[in-house]
Amino acid sequence: MKLSGVLSLLSDVYEGHALTITGPEALTFGEIAERLGKAIGKNLAYEELSDVEAGRRFRATGASEAETDAHVTLWRAIREGCLGAVTQTVERELGRPPIGLDRWLRENAAAFQ
């Protein structure tokens, strides 16, 4: 069943299901920073943090130890490429390809100015 994005969220058709959704390409944090910088006309670079430093900074926001550990684990998995698979879920379920980061940045660059 193909539903629009809004109808997908309002329908119970996916209740109890987990859908892995992605954009059309897997990107590193560095690639994202570079593209964002280009979109807003600034020189940005991704600076990798150790897990300890990332945890310290996240914990400083008031996050619990469990939430901090979960975020650090997720960031590590992304950094190591463990979550770099691209799925066809958006196209299969919505009948259209997902938008890419470059398009999203063009449409939303003003929010980063």
Secondary structure as UniProt FT lines:
FT   HELIX           5..10
FT   TURN            13..16
FT   HELIX           29..40
FT   HELIX           51..59
FT   TURN            60..62
FT   HELIX           65..79
FT   TURN            80..83
FT   HELIX           89..94
FT   HELIX           101..108
FT   HELIX           109..112
//
